[in-house]
Structures are given as C-alpha cells and as structure tokens.
Amino acid sequence: MKFQLGKCYQHTTGHKLSVIGLVDSHLYGSSLMAETNDDNERFMCVGRDESATVNYTEITREEFRKNYIS
C-alpha cells in the first residue's frame, strides 16, 4: 500500500494522518503533505513509497476527524 492524496490513515500507535497535497520540499524532495492529529505537529511530509506506510491502515474521513478538533 502507498499513501494516496485525499485518503486518511491510522498507525498502530493511534497516530492519524490525512494526505492533503504533494510538495517539493528542500529537505525531502517530492513528498506528500499530511495533516495530523498530533498537537505538537499539525502538518508533516510523508513518503511516497511502501516503506512509509508500514503499520498504517486506511480509515474514513469521519474516523480521522473523531476527537481531532477540540
């Protein structure tokens, strides 16, 4: 599985992310940008290959939003 634009994912640790765009960063090169449910880091670059999705499963947008906005 690879991360896809517009999809939401949850890690086995409970970390959730929603892939929102494709960026060309100086540090990571061509990467996907994700919105997260982490209070300390709202956005992050995620990899585009299968190794980036280890321990993630796809979830619905409703599951991503649940307990996200307080």
N, C-alpha and C positions, 0 to 999 in steps of 0.2 A: 504494500500500500504506500502511496505517496500523498503528501498533503495537497489539497486542491483548493483553489480560490472559492470562497463562499461557503466552505464547509467548516464544521466545528468538531473539535476533538477533545478527548479527556485522557489524561495519563493515568496509570495505575495508582499514582500517588494522590490523585484528585485534582491536579493542575489541569485547567481547561484553557483552550485557546480557540479563537475564531480567525481563520485565514482571510485577510481583508485586502491584500494587494501584493503586487510584485514590485520590488525595488531594486535599484542598483546601488548598493552601499559601498563605501570605500573599504570597509573592514572585511565584509563577507562576499563581495561581488554580487552577482544576481541571486537574490534571495526572495523568499516570501515574507511578507509582513503579517504579523498576527497580533490581535488584541487578546489580552489575557485576563484571568480572574485574580491575578496576583496584586495585592495592594501596593507592593513596592515597585512593580514593573508592569505598567499598563500595556506596553507595546514591546514586541521583540521580533527579531529576524529568526526565521526558521528555515531549515534546509529543504532543498527540493528533491533529495534522493530518499530512497527507502530507509537508510540508516537513521534518518532524522525522526522517523515515526515509530521507532521501537517502543513498545509498551503503551502506545496510543490507540484508542478506538474512536470511531466516528460517533458523534452524538447529534441530537437535534438542536436547532437554534434555541428552542424553549429550555432544553436541559442546560445549555450554555448560560442563558440569562438567569436561570434559577439561582437565587442567593448571590447574584453578581452585583446588582445595583442596590445599595442600601439607602 
